[in-house]
Amino acid sequence: MGTRAGGRRTGPKCIAIVGPFASGKTTLLEAILARTGAIPRQNPVSSGNTVSDHSPEARAHAMSVEATFATTDFMGEQLTFVDCPGSIEFSFEAEPVLAACDIAVVVAEPDEKKIPALQLIMRKLDDLGVPRIMFLNKVDKATSGVRETLKMLQPASSVPLLLRQIPLRKDGVVIGSIDLALERAYIYREYAESEVAQIPSDDKARELEARFSMLETLADHDDQLMEQLLDEIEPPKGAIFDDLAADLRDGAVTPVLIGTAEKGNGVLRLLKTIRHDAPDVEATRKRLGAPDGTATVVQVMKTIHTAHGGKLSISRILSGQLADASELFLSNGATAKVSGIYRMLGKDQTKLTSAPAGDTVALGKMDEVTTGQTLSSTKGGIKPLVTLTPPQPVFAFALRPKERKDEVKMSAAIHRLAEEDPSLSVRHNQDSAETVLSGHGEMHLRVVRERLEGKNQIPVEGHPPAVPYRETIRKAAQQRGRHKKQSGGHGQFGDVVIEIKPLPRGSGFQFTDTITGGAVPKTYIQSVEAGVRDYLKSGPLGFPVVDVAVNLSDGSYHSVDSSDMAFQMAAKLAMKEGMAACSPVLLEPIMKVEIVTPSDATSKIIALIPQRRGQILGYDARPGWPGWDVVEATMPQAEIGDLIIELRSATAGVASYRASFDHMAELTGRLADEALNANGKAA
């Protein structure tokens, strides 16, 4: 028996189920829960009645849109599985989950088109240092051999994909598997435990070849095993299992198991591998850098707001013991009191009085707590163990309630949704007076809107956010503005002469004065500037004015009737009349865009950029990402609104981009007319 792994890790474990969209993650979770007796039977995803389909949005779109937690018991040990969405639009759901999990099960299938999506997932696991097992799903539908499939999938993984099982076929149909470590065959029985059998003589040579390949990979990390192979000595099975566990926990290999989740095939072997080989919460605690000691440390993985139970913070207890009504400290020193501890099975909850280290539970009504935070019994709190950095949003829409009476209600509902989904960005655009939601794709924000209208009963209207057009001038002008009003008593009098001239692009606004002889008293010069600035909020084209210099050169005043307000009004009059003579022109924001795409789609991306008035700056290989490119371009912000839909359509759903402001450029012709008409101005 080997000693590298140090034996089986007992105690509660937390396992994330991840994988590309439609690879079978939810089906696998259903199969696991049925096999362990947590649910009476395995429900097909098409029924819309799975543990992960408890939200109407998931049922409506036949896809997971949020992480789902389900705790079950297997052979006397407690396992919590977290079904993470596969779509890139909801992928951020997995970040706080993966950080606090012990291991991930990566569900893959023999589909070359999904390799880029698989690569994104494997890279995230690398970044977080999470060990993983691959479950090669749908082997009954594979058209190529499993070893050929692994060669195809290997570029997605930075560590070797280690085949632990090979299919057992009869008349070309997969009827079971051969375990290369146990050297034992398993005949599949639909929705039931496989039947143990001897390896057929016709498959023995194939099994020996695949087993030797597995042992060669393990020998890369075990000198004794290497010597045994060179000397053609059969290594002890105990040492092989020890190497498998040690290399998995170290992240040196990704063991690959096979099966068909839809029929419950291969699920029991997966569960036994998790039970025997997976690390425990102690390893996760070390990976996160949690302090040693007896203090209770809790990592928050997800926030949900239930209809009747209020806010729940689903959390992993990394150390210590947690009892109901305990007081915990946030990293900023604030306190939060636990009001209920619950075990989760989808939407169903079981109340507990306490929970030990390793448990994954929901904590009730901790209003101060958000996803990703670290809680501790240590007075004053400990430093955060996880830093969540959502990717830059790539899609946005502005919305408002259909009825004004719902404005406060909508604001509160959006706040709750943003608590549940930290990747949702909310801002109020002062220029357009719009509430703008930003997220990671059209479907992401569609689900947000559906939750506002369904779960929160708030009918809303949505539209693309306003483009922040600006205007400037092409030539200079001088203009007098006089405000004079007499209505009994003190009148109003202000008189100014201003010079307006254009500035280089990006200069902003400059105000100067060349007043001599006190033509305009100093106390009123700042009033003139205030009036000018107020006018520049909306110029002759209806947009904020930029890159303009205004000089106050002359004017006059009245010792009694002049006032701050009178000179502000005079300045506005002068600007209104003068700006019209300065050849105003519309400016649109131009963004610098970095698009990341699989290399086989680069030509498609380059072709679509000019169609959106973009200019290609160049493209190159994405550093550290084999098979990916980065395309750089500039593109008007007005053309970026739905860019992500076209990018994802061209790349099987995996391309993304980052955009940053680059410069403002003149906009003329039909497009300028459309922008002006949309803003209520005639061209």
Disulfide bonds with the S-S distance in Angstrom:
none
